[in-house]
Amino acid sequence: MSLRHAAPESAMVKIMAYAAPVSTAFLTDGMPRQAFIAEITHDELARAPSYGRPSAGDVILDGDRRYTLTDACPVYDGQQIVGWKLIAAGGT
């Protein structure tokens, strides 16, 4: 998988995301939809210091699937950021 900002020419960061267990899907336009939620370590982003923080609108590419972040929440250990919870939609 890779993560990049929404800008077309932005650099990509290779990530190993850990997806949470499947939860209940909800219906949108008569079709079942489910948010894509994954967690990454902060070390993965630290390898690309120019990337900064993930934010809404960023893109996760997983093979031929493309997800758009709707939210990115830091995961703390005390006062130190150790990871990120990425909440995305799409999968097209």
Secondary structure, DSSP 8 states (H G I E B T S, - for coil): -EEE-SSTT--EEE---EE------EEETTEEE--EEEEEEHHHHHTSTTT----TT-EEEETTEEEEEEEEEEEEETTEEEEEEEEEEE--
